[in-house]
Amino acid sequence: MSKSKAKQLFEQATEELNHAKQELYKPSTDVVSFSACASTRRSLYHYLEGLANIYAEKHQDSFQEDGTIETLIEFCSKYNDDIKNLDFSSIDCKCNDLMNKDDEEIVLCTNLEKVNYCTKLAEEVRQIALDI
């Protein structure tokens, strides 16, 4: 994939992150944590997928297309110490972005503190993407 594909993924990720943040700006009694979690997950996935595409092209390497967030983190960490140094240990995103495979457990957080943490993590990954 080209840098234009990565740019498209970053734009999509930014839209999804903005959607999550808008949901989280609501009073806590009105927040739909499922919606914020799903948007944050998609955002994080697309930022990492865009970075993986850039690193794969730059280093003539390949990564698992349609992999999990975990596989994208692992791949991107090989080429970027900032990704490697982020603490992803508290995210529970074990499935891929499509979230429609019958054989995978879908984990969505309903805890607002956790969703806020993941949103901040997505913002950090966004900053890394902007800096490359």
N, C-alpha and C positions, 0 to 999 in steps of 0.2 A: 504494500500500500504506500501511497505517496504522502508527502507532507500536506497536500490539500485534503486528503482523507482524514489525517490527524486533525487538521484545522476544523473540519466538519464535526468530528467527534468532540473536540473541545467546545465548539459552539453549542452543540446539543447538551453537553455536560453542564455548561454554564446556565442554560435555560432550566435544566432540571434542578440545579443547585438553587437558583433563584426561586423556583417554585417551592422547594423545601423551606427556604428561609422565610418566604411569605407566610407559609403555614405556621412556622414557629414564632412569627411575630404576633400572632393572635393571642388573646388572653388564654391562659393555660386551660381553662374550661372549654374553649372553643377549638383547640388544636385537634386535628385528626392525625394522631401520631402514625397511623398506618400509611397515610398519604405522604407525610414528611419522610418517613423511613424509606418508602419505596422510591421517592424522588432522590433522596440522598444516595441510596444504593446505586441507582442508575447513573447518577452524576459521577460518583467515585469510579464506577466501572468504566464509563466512557473516558474519563480523564486518563485512567491507567491504560486503557486500550489505545488511546491516541499516543501516549508516551511509548508504549510497547511497539507501535508501528514505526515511530521515529527511530527508536533504538535498533529495531530489527533491520531497518533500511541502512542506517549508519554503520552498523557493525556486521552487516551481511549475515544475520542470524535469523532464526524463525522462532515463533512462539505459538502456543496452542490457540488457534482461533476458537472463539466461543468457549473459552476456558472460564474458570471461576475468577473471582476477585483475588483469591489466594494465589492462583497461578500467575496472574498479571503482576501482583506485588512481587512475587519471586523473580519473575523475568526482569522487571524494571529495576529491581534492587541490584541486579548484576552490573548495571550500567550507571546507576545514579545513587551516590551515597546519601543524598538527602532523603530519597525514598527509603533506603535501607534503615535510616535512623528514625523514621517515623514509627510510632507505636500503634500498630494495627491489631494488637492482641485483644482488644475489647470489642472488635466488630464480630458479628455473628453471621456475616454474609458468606455462606458456604455454597450457594448455588449461583448459576450464571445469570446474566442480565435478563434473559428472556422470561424466566420465572414461569415456564409453562411445561416443563418436563415432568411427567408423572413419577419418575423414579428418583427425583431429588426433593429433599425436604426444603420447604420454603420457610425461611426464618425472617420474620419482620418484628421489629421491636415496638413495643407499646409504651416503653419507659421514656419519658421526655428527656430525662438527663442523658440517657444513652443516645437518643436521636440527636441531641445537641452536640454530643461528643463526636459522633460520626459526621455531622455537618461541618464541624470545625476541621476535622480530618480531611474532608473533601476540599475545603478551602485551602488547606496546606498543599494538597496535591495540585490544586488549580494554580497556586503560586509557582510551584515547581514547573508546571507546564508553561506558564507565562515566561519563566526565566530561561527556557531553553531556546 
